[in-house]
Structure formats: C-alpha cells, structure tokens
C-alpha cells in the first residue's frame, strides 16, 4: 500500500492515546506494531483486510459502535477493502489509571 489513511491523535497522556483513523477506499495504516493493549471503536460500517508480515491476509467486517480489544504486540497493516470511506477510533491503554496522579479537583 502506498496511500495512507489519515490518523488524528485526539488525546495523548500517560494513561491513554486516542487516535481517530479515516480511510478512503484502498488506503491503509501502513505496517505497524502495537506497543500497548488497545480498543477499536468503529464509527462506520466497513470491510477491512488485515495483512501480517508473514503474508497472511484476513478479511473482517466492522460495524459502527461494535468495539473490539486486542493485546499489545499485534503486528499488521489494516486496509479499507470496501468501496466507501471508513473510520474508527483506536484507544491505546498505556498504563493503568491507578499508576498516574489524578488532576486536582476544581
């Protein structure tokens, strides 16, 4: 894949990183490895292909609002395999909230 999906970081702190991904048909995340456990929340319905370094290709259907969780270490590339734009929010869990100081109450 040469055309990349658009990643917009919406929040990033010691506990979590929240990134919105917007894909035109045929665009991809590019190959990457997840350093943290993560949750994906699809914003639109769509078809994706998941490509692994070993050459495995897996098709999956995303449904708006039906989230899923994956562990750290996943190495792959996600491609919008559909004919319509696709979007999801990825929430990376960097550290348990109990390990980070809470902001002072107003």
N, C-alpha and C positions, 0 to 999 in steps of 0.2 A: 504494500500500500504506500502510495506517495502522498495522498491527500489526507490531512489530519483533521479530526474532529476538533471543535473548539472547547477548551477547558477553561472554566471561570471559577477561580477559588473565591468562595463566598465567606469563608471563615477559616482561620488557622490559629490555633493556640497550643498550649502544652498538652491538652487532652484530645482534641479532635481537629481534623481538617475536613471541611465540607466543600466539595467541588461539583459544579454543575457541568455536565458534558452535553454538548449539542452536536449531533451528527447529521450531515446531509447524506443522502443515499450513497453508499460506496466508500464513505470516509471511515477512518479508523483512529483508535487511540495511539497507535504505534505500539511496538513491543515494549513491555514493561514488567517489573516485578513488584508485587505489593509488599511493602515493608511492615504493614500493620493489618490486623483484622479489619474488615470493612463491611459496610452495609450499602446496598444499592437500592434506591427507590426510583423505579421508572416513572417518568412524568407523562409518557405517551406509550401507546401500544407499539410494538415493532418486532422485527425479526433481526437477530444478530447471528454472526458467526464468531466463534472463539477459536483462535489459532494458537497452537502451542509451538515452542521451539523444536519439538520432536516431529512436527509435521501433522499432528492431529488437528482435525477441523471438526468442531461440534456446532450444530445449529441449535438455537434456542429462541423461544418466543417470550417477549416481555409484555406484561400487562400493566397499564398505569395503576399505580398505587399498591401493587403486589411486590413487596420488597423481598430481598434475599440477602443472606450473610455468607461471607467466605473468609477463610483463615488467611493470615499472613503467609507469604511465600508463594502465592499464586503467580505464575509466570505465563503471560499470554498477550494476545492482541485482540481487541474487540472491534468488529467491523459491522457497520449498519448494512445488513443484507437485504433490506426492504427497499421499496420504491418511494417511501415518504420520510421526511425528517424524523429523527428520533432524539429523545432527551431523557437523561436520568441524573439523579443526584447521588454522588458517592460520598459516604461518610466514613472516614478512616479513624479508627479508635487508637490513638497514640498512647494514652496512659489512662488508667482508671482515675476518675474524678477525685477519689479519696486521696490520691497522691499529689494533688495540686491544691494550693491555697485558694479558697473561695474569695471572691471580691467582698469588700466590706459592705454591709447592709446600708442602704440610704438613710 
